[in-house]
Amino acid sequence: MEFKSYMQRINPLMDDDAMVDYREERRTTPTGVLIEINRLKLSEELTNHQIRLLTDLENYLYTKFRT
């Protein structure tokens, strides 16, 4: 149960429930990262290598957090 609670804090349903860092700022959530990945992929300024890296990160997040 403790691990499940921890994972919910890492990947909350609402951004307002995200963990807060030492500067009192909300941490980036996996969902937020996926949104940013999609935004970056739509830009035309990425190399093939950068796109592959983003795709690998996206796949990792989907696997780990099932968002």
C-alpha positions, 0 to 999 in steps of 0.5 A: 500500500505504501508503494502505491501511495508513493506512485500516486504522488509521482503520477497524480491524476491532477497536476495540483496533487504533484509532489513539491520540491525544496523550492516549493515548486511542483515537480514535473509529472509523467503526464506533463512530460508526455505532453511536452514530448508531443509538443517537441515532436510537432516542431520541425527542428528535431534530428532523427536522433532526437526524435528516437530519444523522445520516442524511447522516453515516451515508451518508457513512461507509458510502460512504467506509469501506464498513463 
